[in-house]
Amino acid sequence: MELLTGLKERRSIRAYTPEPVPRDLVEKILDNSRWSPSWGNTQPWELVVAGGETVKRLTAEMAERFAQKAPPTPDVPMPQTFPDACRDRYMACAAGLFGAMGIAREEKGRRFEHMLNMTRAFGAPVIIYVLFSDDLQVPYTMFDLGAITHAIALAAHAHGLGTCLEAQLALYPDLVRRHLNLPDTRKVVVGIALGHPDPEAPANRFRTAREPLEQFVTWVDL
């Protein structure tokens, strides 16, 4: 797939078929992604790829804990507030997605079920967890991890797969560490749901908008 086309066509996939993803295809995606830029080529990222029964057990336990409304304990604090413009885009995204899925604002039960489905990685057969060691400096490490995370999403799209970058899959990092046999020194940033998109799912037909350049670019002497 041509790079610029992939940049524009990639989208978040929120429903997957049960078709398995072979390990060699995931290896190709990660081999493409390892060329991502990082501070001084430090490459601070660590990835753990989970599939099969491990994904089923992990997501089932996460969903059960979420359903019981257990307080999240993410390793990377999630923002609680946004400036007005960011909040408006966030709300528009939620409204557009629920509208595409036919879920009304007052249907609290269906909205909560969507969150549970998100905690189950939308049925994706593979989850790629993005980690970092706790002896790294967090702010710039996040920048580098964002670079490889985007690369994984683009490479997966180029190979005919879909992804969704999910903070929801990192709400309970103690469960992630236990199921994936990770030491406490490894901090969980995000889980990437990976699989074959379900072409019939209304959620997969939804696409968020992007602001025009005039909204966020300042030109100086050019």
C-alpha positions as CSV (number, residue, x, y, z in Angstrom):
1,M,0.0,0.0,0.0
2,E,1.3,3.4,-0.9
3,L,2.3,5.3,2.3
4,L,0.2,8.5,1.8
5,T,-2.9,6.5,1.0
6,G,-2.4,4.4,4.1
7,L,-2.1,7.5,6.3
8,K,-5.5,8.8,5.1
9,E,-7.3,5.4,5.0
10,R,-6.3,3.9,8.3
11,R,-9.0,4.0,10.9
12,S,-9.8,2.6,14.3
13,I,-11.4,-0.9,14.0
14,R,-14.0,-1.7,16.7
15,A,-15.2,-5.1,15.6
16,Y,-13.2,-8.1,14.4
17,T,-13.9,-11.5,12.8
18,P,-12.7,-14.6,14.7
19,E,-10.2,-15.4,11.9
20,P,-6.8,-16.0,13.6
21,V,-3.8,-13.9,12.7
22,P,-0.7,-16.0,12.0
23,R,2.4,-15.2,13.9
24,D,4.5,-14.6,10.8
25,L,2.2,-11.8,9.7
26,V,2.5,-10.1,13.1
27,E,6.3,-10.5,12.8
28,K,6.2,-8.7,9.4
29,I,4.1,-5.8,10.9
30,L,6.5,-5.4,13.8
31,D,9.6,-5.7,11.6
32,N,8.2,-2.8,9.5
33,S,7.5,-0.8,12.6
34,R,10.9,-1.2,14.3
35,W,12.2,1.5,11.9
36,S,10.2,4.2,13.8
37,P,12.2,7.3,15.0
38,S,13.1,7.8,18.6
39,W,15.2,10.2,20.7
40,G,18.9,9.6,19.6
41,N,17.8,6.2,18.3
42,T,17.4,5.0,21.9
43,Q,14.4,2.8,20.9
44,P,13.0,2.6,24.4
45,W,10.0,0.5,23.4
46,E,9.2,-3.0,24.5
47,L,6.3,-5.0,22.9
48,V,4.5,-8.1,24.1
49,V,2.2,-9.9,21.7
50,A,-0.6,-12.0,23.2
51,G,-3.0,-14.3,21.4
52,G,-5.0,-17.4,21.7
53,E,-6.3,-18.4,25.1
54,T,-4.2,-15.8,26.8
55,V,-6.1,-13.0,25.2
56,K,-9.4,-14.7,26.1
57,R,-8.5,-15.1,29.7
58,L,-7.0,-11.7,30.1
59,T,-9.8,-9.8,28.5
60,A,-12.4,-11.8,30.3
61,E,-10.9,-10.9,33.7
62,M,-10.5,-7.3,32.7
63,A,-14.1,-7.1,31.6
64,E,-15.3,-8.7,34.8
65,R,-13.3,-6.2,36.9
66,F,-14.6,-3.3,34.8
67,A,-18.2,-4.6,35.1
68,Q,-17.8,-4.5,38.8
69,K,-16.7,-0.9,38.5
70,A,-13.3,-1.5,40.1
71,P,-11.3,1.8,40.1
72,P,-8.7,1.8,37.2
73,T,-5.0,1.9,38.2
74,P,-3.2,2.7,34.9
75,D,0.6,3.0,35.0
76,V,0.3,6.1,32.9
77,P,-2.3,8.6,34.3
78,M,-5.1,9.3,31.9
79,P,-6.3,12.8,31.3
80,Q,-9.4,13.8,33.3
81,T,-10.1,17.1,31.6
82,F,-9.3,18.7,28.2
83,P,-9.3,22.2,26.8
84,D,-12.6,23.2,25.2
85,A,-11.5,22.4,21.6
86,C,-10.1,19.0,22.5
87,R,-13.2,18.2,24.6
88,D,-15.5,19.1,21.7
89,R,-13.6,16.8,19.3
90,Y,-13.7,14.0,21.9
91,M,-17.5,14.4,22.4
92,A,-18.0,14.6,18.6
93,C,-16.1,11.3,18.2
94,A,-18.3,9.6,20.8
95,A,-21.5,11.0,19.4
96,G,-20.6,10.0,15.9
97,L,-19.6,6.5,16.9
98,F,-22.7,5.8,18.9
99,G,-24.8,7.3,16.1
100,A,-23.2,4.9,13.6
101,M,-24.0,2.0,16.0
102,G,-27.5,3.1,16.5
103,I,-27.1,3.7,20.2
104,A,-29.1,6.6,21.6
105,R,-27.8,9.0,24.3
106,E,-30.3,7.7,26.9
107,E,-29.4,4.0,26.3
108,K,-27.0,3.7,29.2
109,G,-27.0,0.0,29.2
110,R,-25.9,-0.3,25.5
111,R,-23.2,2.3,26.1
112,F,-21.9,0.4,29.0
113,E,-21.9,-2.8,27.0
114,H,-19.8,-1.0,24.3
115,M,-17.3,-0.2,27.0
116,L,-17.2,-3.9,28.1
117,N,-16.7,-4.9,24.5
118,M,-13.8,-2.4,24.3
119,T,-12.3,-4.1,27.4
120,R,-12.6,-7.4,25.5
121,A,-10.5,-5.8,22.7
122,F,-13.6,-5.8,20.5
123,G,-13.1,-9.5,19.9
124,A,-9.6,-9.1,18.4
125,P,-7.6,-12.3,18.4
126,V,-4.3,-10.5,19.1
127,I,-3.3,-7.7,21.5
128,I,0.1,-6.0,21.2
129,Y,1.0,-4.3,24.5
130,V,3.4,-1.3,24.4
131,L,5.6,-1.2,27.5
132,F,8.5,0.8,28.9
133,S,10.9,0.2,31.7
134,D,10.3,2.2,34.8
135,D,13.9,3.6,34.8
136,L,13.1,5.7,31.7
137,Q,12.1,9.3,31.7
138,V,8.3,9.2,31.1
139,P,7.5,12.4,29.0
140,Y,9.9,11.8,26.1
141,T,9.5,8.1,26.3
142,M,5.8,8.6,25.6
143,F,6.7,10.5,22.4
144,D,8.9,7.6,21.2
145,L,6.3,5.0,22.1
146,G,3.7,7.0,20.2
147,A,5.8,6.8,17.1
148,I,6.1,3.0,17.1
149,T,2.4,2.6,18.0
150,H,1.4,4.7,15.0
151,A,3.8,2.7,12.8
152,I,2.2,-0.6,14.0
153,A,-1.3,0.7,13.1
154,L,-0.1,1.8,9.6
155,A,1.8,-1.4,8.9
156,A,-1.1,-3.5,10.0
157,H,-3.4,-1.6,7.7
158,A,-0.9,-2.1,4.9
159,H,-1.1,-5.9,5.5
160,G,-4.9,-5.9,5.4
161,L,-5.5,-6.0,9.1
162,G,-7.1,-3.5,11.5
163,T,-6.1,-2.0,14.8
164,C,-7.5,0.0,17.7
165,L,-5.2,1.8,20.1
166,E,-6.9,1.2,23.5
167,A,-6.1,2.8,26.8
168,Q,-9.0,0.6,28.0
169,L,-6.7,-2.4,27.7
170,A,-4.3,-0.8,30.1
171,L,-6.7,0.2,32.9
172,Y,-5.7,-2.7,35.1
173,P,-1.9,-3.2,34.5
174,D,-1.6,-5.7,37.4
175,L,-3.8,-8.1,35.4
176,V,-1.7,-7.5,32.2
177,R,1.5,-8.2,34.1
178,R,0.1,-11.4,35.7
179,H,-1.3,-12.9,32.6
180,L,1.7,-12.0,30.4
181,N,4.3,-12.9,33.1
182,L,5.8,-9.4,33.2
183,P,7.9,-7.9,36.1
184,D,6.6,-4.9,38.0
185,T,9.4,-2.8,36.4
186,R,7.6,-3.0,33.1
187,K,4.9,-0.3,32.8
188,V,1.9,-0.7,30.5
189,V,1.1,2.2,28.2
190,V,-1.5,0.9,25.8
191,G,-2.9,-2.2,24.2
192,I,-3.3,-2.5,20.4
193,A,-6.2,-4.7,19.3
194,L,-5.2,-6.4,16.1
195,G,-7.2,-8.6,13.8
196,H,-9.3,-8.9,10.6
197,P,-11.9,-6.1,10.5
198,D,-15.6,-7.3,10.4
199,P,-16.9,-5.6,7.2
200,E,-20.5,-5.8,8.4
201,A,-20.0,-4.0,11.7
202,P,-21.5,-0.5,11.7
203,A,-18.8,0.7,14.1
204,N,-16.2,0.0,11.4
205,R,-17.9,2.3,8.9
206,F,-17.5,5.3,11.3
207,R,-14.6,7.6,10.6
208,T,-13.6,10.7,12.6
209,A,-12.9,14.0,11.0
210,R,-9.6,15.9,11.1
211,E,-9.1,19.6,11.5
212,P,-7.8,21.6,8.5
213,L,-4.3,22.9,8.6
214,E,-5.4,26.4,9.3
215,Q,-6.5,25.3,12.8
216,F,-3.2,24.0,14.0
217,V,-0.4,25.2,11.7
218,T,1.5,28.5,12.1
219,W,3.8,29.5,9.2
220,V,6.9,31.6,9.9
221,D,8.9,33.0,7.0
222,L,7.7,30.5,4.5
